[in-house]
Amino acid sequence: MVDQPERWSSPFTQVEMRRLWTYSDGALTAKGHRLPSGTARAGSWVLIDQATGNITGVVPPGEFSRRFRPVDQFADVPGLPTYLGTVTAPDGTAVVDLVLDRNPFMLANGPRRVARPHVLIVPRSHRDGWSSATAQELTARHTAMILVAAWYRSMDGGHVVFSANDSAPNLDYLHDMGVAGGTSADGGTDVAVTKNPRQEVQRAHLHAFYAERGRTQNHESSALEGYSVIAAGHRAFSAALGSDAVQVEPDSTKLTADISVAARPWGGSYCSYQLGVDGPFWVMPALGPSMDEFNRRLGRADGLKAEPDPNLGGAINLARPSLADARLHVAQRATAEQRASFGTFAAQHGLLTAVASPLRGECLLDVCLTVRLPHCEAYWLHGGGRSCRCAGVHLGPLGLAPERGREQRQARCVAVHQDAARLRLGRGRPRR
């Protein structure tokens, strides 16, 4: 939350609207702003046209949340054509989903002109930011991070860089729900609750950027610029950031609390950066020198432009290629190939070895990972880097145990350093 700005009046600028959530009642989609205390019609909501910034209507307290819902493009990740898989809890409850970005950053890299994936890790339950996540969600997220890092490494030795643009909880909307339910007064508040202006999808999600192992030509950028554009790859990044960034212990049980404390001066919204699974975890304000520098590094790494964005008040943003015309078809083909690559990666690492039901009571681990792929049977993947009876050996990160008789033929154990999640890869009914 931040102090109420002096100017929240029509017409709203694009910069101001980037700080407002988008809502829809099924027929109308608009930006919504709850009027603060001390103003006329405090607690009511003004509807703002996204194109013009003009106020188009006013909705009373309580009625707003009964009629409108925040727009959520990730409300049904398994239903998206770019869906990869889901990390689930021991009881089978879905915790986080993995999905490919529909607009890949790079479609023609290196001599073979290959496309590179861009995975998003999304909590199944709605969160405005990872600072609101549960311990189980953070554990499942880390499982997904390890898996994605290993998959990227299998593609020409690629590296991974993680980043998120997270918002503080949408307390204005939650308060209005209380008004609708009769548990809160219908007056306004003394502070404005604003969205992270860099968060384009209104749900927490972690970006997993692919970074080339070394310098590589980006042929797509080269064709646009008329000269050879070289992507610096992994070398463009470093573990440190500027003075406005705060380092937080990524594996701490207090992670969400530490993030919330660090982000309090920025209104609760923040951006994060982590180089690899084990690199330092940084949080920073959405609009500041460190986030500008991160976007410059990302541009150098990918062979793309990072330039001032007027919709962010001149802050540096990555200029992503559009999906217009022929590029859309190339991106769709690349996405299909990457989904197949993900399935192949799972198969090559022993994730497609069937587990006989008698083994379910023999594993020493408290929790195992369940793997399902389209048109395959149900499989187990043991996590935690420990010994278990069905393998009889200790395994390293994504390492395979040698063959150990009938039980080993039934179950290969792959360590992903996680004991508290199950993993389901792919969609479709398993064959019985």
C-alpha positions as CSV (number, residue, x, y, z in Angstrom):
1,M,0.0,0.0,0.0
2,V,1.1,3.5,-0.7
3,D,0.0,7.0,0.3
4,Q,-3.1,8.2,-1.6
5,P,-1.8,10.1,-4.7
6,E,-3.0,13.7,-5.1
7,R,-4.2,12.9,-8.6
8,W,-6.5,10.0,-9.2
9,S,-8.9,11.7,-11.6
10,S,-10.1,11.3,-15.2
11,P,-8.6,10.9,-17.6
12,F,-6.1,8.5,-16.0
13,T,-2.7,8.2,-17.7
14,Q,-1.3,4.9,-18.9
15,V,1.2,5.0,-16.1
16,E,-1.6,5.4,-13.6
17,M,-3.7,2.6,-15.2
18,R,-0.7,0.2,-15.0
19,R,-1.1,0.4,-11.2
20,L,-4.8,-0.5,-11.3
21,W,-6.3,-4.0,-11.5
22,T,-8.4,-5.0,-14.4
23,Y,-11.9,-6.3,-13.7
24,S,-14.7,-7.9,-15.8
25,D,-18.3,-8.8,-15.3
26,G,-18.4,-10.9,-18.4
27,A,-19.7,-8.2,-20.6
28,L,-17.6,-5.2,-19.6
29,T,-13.8,-5.2,-18.9
30,A,-12.4,-2.1,-17.3
31,K,-9.9,-0.8,-14.8
32,G,-11.3,-0.3,-11.3
33,H,-10.3,2.2,-8.7
34,R,-11.9,2.3,-5.2
35,L,-12.5,5.8,-3.9
36,P,-10.7,6.5,-0.6
37,S,-12.1,8.0,2.6
38,G,-12.5,11.7,2.7
39,T,-13.8,11.8,-0.9
40,A,-17.4,11.9,-2.2
41,R,-18.9,8.4,-2.5
42,A,-16.0,6.9,-0.5
43,G,-15.8,3.1,-0.9
44,S,-17.5,3.2,-4.3
45,W,-15.6,2.1,-7.4
46,V,-15.0,4.1,-10.6
47,L,-14.8,2.2,-13.8
48,I,-12.1,3.4,-16.2
49,D,-11.9,2.8,-20.0
50,Q,-8.6,1.1,-20.7
51,A,-8.1,2.9,-24.0
52,T,-8.9,6.4,-23.1
53,G,-8.4,6.5,-19.3
54,N,-11.8,8.2,-18.9
55,I,-14.2,7.3,-16.1
56,T,-17.2,5.5,-17.6
57,G,-19.2,4.7,-14.4
58,V,-19.4,4.4,-10.7
59,V,-20.4,1.2,-8.8
60,P,-21.5,1.2,-5.1
61,P,-19.5,-0.7,-2.4
62,G,-20.3,-4.3,-2.2
63,E,-22.1,-4.4,-5.5
64,F,-18.7,-4.1,-7.2
65,S,-17.3,-7.4,-6.0
66,R,-20.7,-9.1,-6.5
67,R,-20.6,-8.1,-10.1
68,F,-17.0,-7.9,-11.1
69,R,-14.0,-10.3,-10.8
70,P,-10.3,-9.5,-11.4
71,V,-9.3,-10.6,-14.8
72,D,-7.1,-13.8,-14.5
73,Q,-5.5,-15.1,-17.7
74,F,-4.1,-18.0,-15.6
75,A,-7.4,-19.1,-14.1
76,D,-7.2,-22.4,-16.0
77,V,-3.5,-23.1,-16.9
78,P,-4.1,-26.8,-17.7
79,G,-6.6,-25.7,-20.3
80,L,-3.9,-23.6,-22.2
81,P,-2.3,-25.0,-25.3
82,T,1.1,-24.3,-23.9
83,Y,0.6,-26.2,-20.6
84,L,3.4,-28.4,-19.5
85,G,2.6,-29.9,-16.1
86,T,1.5,-29.6,-12.5
87,V,3.3,-30.0,-9.2
88,T,0.8,-31.5,-6.8
89,A,0.6,-32.1,-3.0
90,P,0.8,-35.6,-1.5
91,D,-3.0,-35.8,-1.4
92,G,-3.2,-35.0,-5.1
93,T,-4.1,-31.3,-4.8
94,A,-2.7,-29.2,-7.6
95,V,-0.2,-26.7,-6.2
96,V,1.7,-25.0,-9.1
97,D,1.4,-25.3,-12.8
98,L,4.1,-25.1,-15.5
99,V,3.3,-23.4,-18.8
100,L,5.2,-22.1,-21.8
101,D,4.9,-18.4,-22.6
102,R,2.9,-18.1,-25.8
103,N,5.3,-15.4,-27.1
104,P,8.8,-16.9,-27.0
105,F,11.6,-14.3,-26.8
106,M,13.9,-16.2,-29.2
107,L,12.8,-18.2,-32.2
108,A,16.0,-18.5,-34.3
109,N,19.2,-18.8,-32.2
110,G,22.6,-20.0,-33.3
111,P,23.7,-21.9,-36.4
112,R,20.7,-24.3,-36.2
113,R,18.3,-21.3,-35.7
114,V,16.6,-23.0,-32.8
115,A,13.8,-21.6,-30.6
116,R,14.4,-21.3,-26.9
117,P,11.6,-21.9,-24.3
118,H,10.3,-19.5,-21.7
119,V,8.6,-21.3,-18.9
120,L,6.2,-19.7,-16.4
121,I,5.6,-21.3,-12.9
122,V,2.1,-20.4,-11.7
123,P,0.4,-21.2,-8.3
124,R,-2.9,-23.0,-8.9
125,S,-4.6,-21.0,-6.1
126,H,-4.9,-17.3,-6.9
127,R,-2.1,-15.2,-5.5
128,D,-1.4,-11.6,-6.4
129,G,2.3,-12.2,-5.6
130,W,4.5,-15.0,-4.2
131,S,4.8,-13.0,-1.0
132,S,1.3,-14.4,-0.3
133,A,2.2,-18.0,-1.0
134,T,2.0,-20.8,1.4
135,A,5.0,-22.9,2.5
136,Q,3.6,-25.8,0.3
137,E,3.4,-23.5,-2.7
138,L,7.0,-22.3,-2.3
139,T,8.2,-25.9,-1.9
140,A,6.3,-26.9,-5.1
141,R,7.7,-23.8,-6.9
142,H,11.3,-24.9,-6.0
143,T,10.6,-28.4,-7.3
144,A,9.5,-26.8,-10.6
145,M,12.5,-24.5,-10.7
146,I,14.9,-27.5,-10.4
147,L,13.1,-29.4,-13.1
148,V,13.1,-26.4,-15.5
149,A,16.8,-25.7,-14.8
150,A,17.6,-29.3,-15.7
151,W,15.5,-29.2,-18.8
152,Y,17.2,-26.0,-20.0
153,R,20.6,-27.5,-19.3
154,S,19.8,-30.5,-21.5
155,M,19.3,-28.1,-24.4
156,D,22.8,-27.1,-25.5
157,G,23.9,-26.4,-21.9
158,G,21.4,-23.6,-21.3
159,H,21.2,-21.7,-18.0
160,V,18.1,-20.3,-16.3
161,V,17.4,-16.9,-14.8
162,F,14.3,-16.5,-12.6
163,S,12.3,-13.3,-12.1
164,A,8.9,-12.3,-10.9
165,N,6.8,-9.1,-11.0
166,D,4.6,-9.5,-7.9
167,S,1.8,-7.4,-6.5
168,A,0.7,-6.9,-2.9
169,P,-2.6,-8.5,-2.1
170,N,-5.5,-6.6,-3.6
171,L,-6.9,-5.4,-0.3
172,D,-9.4,-3.0,-1.8
173,Y,-11.2,-5.8,-3.6
174,L,-11.0,-8.1,-0.5
175,H,-12.5,-5.3,1.6
176,D,-15.3,-4.9,-0.9
177,M,-16.0,-8.6,-0.7
178,G,-16.3,-8.0,3.1
179,V,-18.8,-5.2,2.4
180,A,-20.8,-7.5,0.2
181,G,-20.8,-10.2,2.9
182,G,-21.7,-7.8,5.6
183,T,-18.4,-8.2,7.5
184,S,-16.9,-4.8,6.7
185,A,-18.0,-1.2,6.7
186,D,-18.6,0.3,3.3
187,G,-16.4,3.4,3.7
188,G,-13.2,4.1,1.9
189,T,-9.6,3.6,3.2
190,D,-6.9,6.1,3.9
191,V,-4.4,4.5,1.5
192,A,-4.5,3.4,-2.1
193,V,-3.7,-0.2,-2.9
194,T,-1.9,-0.4,-6.2
195,K,-0.8,-3.2,-8.6
196,N,2.8,-3.8,-9.7
197,P,2.9,-1.8,-12.9
198,R,5.2,-4.5,-14.5
199,Q,2.7,-7.3,-13.7
200,E,0.8,-7.9,-16.9
201,V,-0.9,-11.1,-15.9
202,Q,-2.9,-10.6,-12.6
203,R,-1.6,-13.6,-10.8
204,A,1.7,-14.5,-9.3
205,H,4.0,-16.2,-11.8
206,L,7.7,-16.9,-11.9
207,H,9.5,-16.4,-15.2
208,A,12.2,-18.9,-16.1
209,F,14.3,-17.2,-18.8
210,Y,16.5,-19.4,-20.9
211,A,20.1,-18.0,-21.2
212,E,22.5,-19.3,-23.8
213,R,25.7,-21.0,-22.6
214,G,27.8,-18.5,-24.6
215,R,27.6,-15.8,-27.3
216,T,25.0,-16.8,-30.0
217,Q,23.6,-15.0,-33.0
218,N,19.9,-14.1,-32.7
219,H,18.9,-14.5,-36.3
220,E,15.5,-13.0,-35.7
221,S,16.9,-9.8,-34.4
222,S,19.6,-9.8,-37.1
223,A,16.9,-9.8,-39.8
224,L,15.1,-6.9,-38.2
225,E,18.2,-4.8,-37.6
226,G,19.9,-5.5,-40.9
227,Y,23.1,-6.6,-39.2
228,S,24.4,-9.5,-37.1
229,V,22.9,-9.3,-33.5
230,I,24.8,-11.4,-31.0
231,A,23.1,-12.5,-27.8
232,A,25.6,-12.5,-24.9
233,G,23.8,-15.4,-23.2
234,H,24.6,-16.3,-19.6
235,R,27.6,-14.0,-19.4
236,A,25.2,-10.9,-19.5
237,F,24.1,-11.7,-16.0
238,S,25.8,-11.4,-12.6
239,A,24.6,-12.3,-9.1
240,A,24.7,-8.8,-7.7
241,L,22.3,-5.9,-8.2
242,G,22.2,-2.2,-7.3
243,S,21.7,-0.5,-3.9
244,D,17.9,-0.4,-4.2
245,A,17.7,-4.2,-4.2
246,V,17.5,-6.3,-1.0
247,Q,18.9,-9.8,-0.7
248,V,16.6,-12.3,0.9
249,E,17.4,-15.9,1.9
250,P,15.5,-18.0,-0.8
251,D,15.2,-21.2,1.2
252,S,14.2,-19.6,4.5
253,T,11.0,-20.7,6.1
254,K,10.4,-16.9,6.6
255,L,10.7,-16.1,2.9
256,T,7.2,-14.6,2.5
257,A,7.6,-12.5,5.7
258,D,11.1,-11.4,4.7
259,I,9.8,-10.4,1.2
260,S,6.9,-8.5,2.7
261,V,9.2,-6.5,5.1
262,A,11.6,-5.7,2.2
263,A,8.8,-4.6,-0.1
264,R,7.0,-2.5,2.5
265,P,8.6,0.8,1.5
266,W,7.5,0.1,-2.1
267,G,3.9,-0.4,-1.2
268,G,4.2,-4.2,-1.0
269,S,4.7,-4.8,-4.7
270,Y,8.2,-5.9,-5.9
271,C,10.2,-7.6,-8.5
272,S,12.6,-10.5,-7.9
273,Y,15.7,-11.8,-9.5
274,Q,17.7,-15.1,-9.0
275,L,20.5,-16.3,-11.2
276,G,20.0,-20.1,-11.3
277,V,18.3,-22.3,-8.7
278,D,21.0,-21.7,-6.1
279,G,21.9,-18.0,-6.8
280,P,21.3,-15.1,-4.4
281,F,17.6,-14.1,-4.3
282,W,17.0,-10.4,-4.7
283,V,13.8,-8.3,-4.4
284,M,13.6,-4.7,-5.7
285,P,11.1,-2.0,-6.5
286,A,9.3,-2.3,-9.8
287,L,10.5,1.1,-11.0
288,G,14.1,1.7,-10.0
289,P,17.7,1.3,-11.1
290,S,18.0,-2.4,-10.3
291,M,15.0,-3.4,-12.3
292,D,16.2,-1.2,-15.2
293,E,19.5,-3.0,-15.0
294,F,17.9,-6.4,-15.0
295,N,16.0,-5.6,-18.2
296,R,19.2,-4.3,-19.8
297,R,20.9,-7.6,-18.9
298,L,18.0,-9.6,-20.3
299,G,18.2,-7.6,-23.5
300,R,22.0,-8.2,-23.8
301,A,21.5,-11.9,-23.0
302,D,18.8,-12.4,-25.6
303,G,20.0,-10.1,-28.4
304,L,16.9,-7.8,-27.8
305,K,16.4,-4.2,-27.1
306,A,15.8,-2.8,-23.6
307,E,14.6,0.7,-23.8
308,P,12.5,3.4,-21.9
309,D,8.8,2.5,-21.8
310,P,6.5,5.5,-21.7
311,N,3.8,3.3,-20.1
312,L,6.1,2.8,-17.1
313,G,7.0,6.5,-16.9
314,G,10.3,6.0,-18.8
315,A,11.5,3.0,-16.8
316,I,13.6,0.5,-18.9
317,N,11.6,-2.5,-20.3
318,L,12.4,-5.3,-22.6
319,A,11.1,-4.8,-26.1
320,R,9.6,-8.2,-26.9
321,P,8.9,-9.3,-30.5
322,S,5.3,-9.3,-31.3
323,L,3.2,-12.3,-32.4
324,A,1.9,-10.5,-35.5
325,D,1.6,-12.2,-38.9
326,A,4.0,-15.1,-39.7
327,R,5.7,-15.0,-36.3
328,L,2.6,-16.3,-34.6
329,H,2.7,-19.5,-36.7
330,V,6.4,-19.9,-36.1
331,A,5.9,-19.5,-32.3
332,Q,3.1,-22.0,-32.3
333,R,5.3,-24.6,-34.1
334,A,8.1,-23.9,-31.7
335,T,5.8,-24.3,-28.7
336,A,4.6,-27.7,-30.0
337,E,8.3,-28.8,-30.5
338,Q,9.2,-27.6,-27.0
339,R,6.3,-29.5,-25.4
340,A,7.5,-32.6,-27.2
341,S,11.1,-31.8,-26.0
342,F,9.9,-31.6,-22.4
343,G,8.2,-35.0,-22.7
344,T,11.4,-36.5,-24.2
345,F,13.5,-35.0,-21.4
346,A,11.2,-36.7,-18.9
347,A,11.5,-40.0,-20.7
348,Q,15.3,-39.8,-21.0
349,H,15.6,-39.3,-17.2
350,G,13.6,-42.3,-16.2
351,L,10.3,-40.6,-15.6
352,L,8.5,-43.1,-17.8
353,T,9.3,-46.3,-15.9
354,A,6.2,-47.8,-14.5
355,V,5.9,-48.5,-10.8
356,A,4.1,-51.6,-9.6
357,S,1.5,-50.9,-6.9
358,P,3.3,-53.1,-4.3
359,L,6.1,-50.6,-4.2
360,R,3.8,-47.9,-2.9
361,G,4.3,-49.1,0.6
362,E,8.0,-49.7,0.4
363,C,9.5,-46.3,-0.3
364,L,11.3,-44.8,2.7
365,L,10.4,-41.3,1.5
366,D,7.4,-39.7,3.1
367,V,6.3,-38.1,-0.2
368,C,7.0,-39.1,-3.8
369,L,6.4,-37.3,-7.1
370,T,3.7,-38.7,-9.4
371,V,4.4,-38.3,-13.1
372,R,1.8,-38.7,-15.8
373,L,2.3,-38.1,-19.5
374,P,-0.2,-38.2,-22.3
375,H,-1.1,-41.8,-23.3
376,C,1.2,-43.3,-20.6
377,E,0.6,-45.1,-17.4
378,A,1.0,-43.6,-13.9
379,Y,4.6,-43.4,-12.7
380,W,6.4,-42.4,-9.6
381,L,9.4,-40.2,-9.3
382,H,11.2,-40.3,-5.9
383,G,12.5,-37.0,-4.7
384,G,14.8,-35.8,-1.9
385,G,18.2,-37.2,-2.8
386,R,17.9,-40.0,-0.2
387,S,18.1,-43.7,-0.3
388,C,14.9,-45.7,-0.8
389,R,14.2,-49.5,-0.9
390,C,13.1,-49.6,-4.5
391,A,16.5,-48.3,-5.6
392,G,18.8,-49.2,-2.8
393,V,21.2,-46.3,-3.6
394,H,21.6,-42.6,-2.9
395,L,21.0,-40.4,-5.9
396,G,22.3,-37.0,-6.9
397,P,20.4,-34.2,-8.6
398,L,18.6,-35.7,-11.6
399,G,20.9,-38.6,-11.5
400,L,19.8,-42.1,-12.4
401,A,20.5,-45.2,-10.3
402,P,22.0,-48.2,-12.0
403,E,19.8,-51.2,-12.8
404,R,19.1,-53.1,-9.6
405,G,17.0,-56.1,-10.4
406,R,13.2,-56.3,-10.8
407,E,12.4,-53.5,-8.4
408,Q,14.8,-51.2,-10.1
409,R,13.3,-52.1,-13.5
410,Q,10.0,-51.1,-12.1
411,A,11.1,-47.8,-10.5
412,R,14.1,-45.5,-11.3
413,C,14.6,-42.8,-8.7
414,V,15.5,-39.3,-9.7
415,A,16.5,-36.9,-6.9
416,V,15.1,-33.4,-7.2
417,H,15.8,-32.4,-3.6
418,Q,12.1,-32.1,-2.8
419,D,10.2,-34.3,-0.3
420,A,6.9,-32.4,-0.1
421,A,5.4,-32.4,-3.6
422,R,4.2,-34.7,-6.4
423,L,4.7,-33.9,-10.0
424,R,2.3,-34.5,-12.9
425,L,3.7,-33.8,-16.3
426,G,1.5,-33.4,-19.3
427,R,-2.2,-33.8,-19.8
428,G,-4.5,-36.7,-20.8
429,R,-5.9,-39.7,-19.2
430,P,-3.4,-42.4,-18.3
431,R,-4.1,-45.8,-19.9
432,R,-5.2,-48.5,-17.6
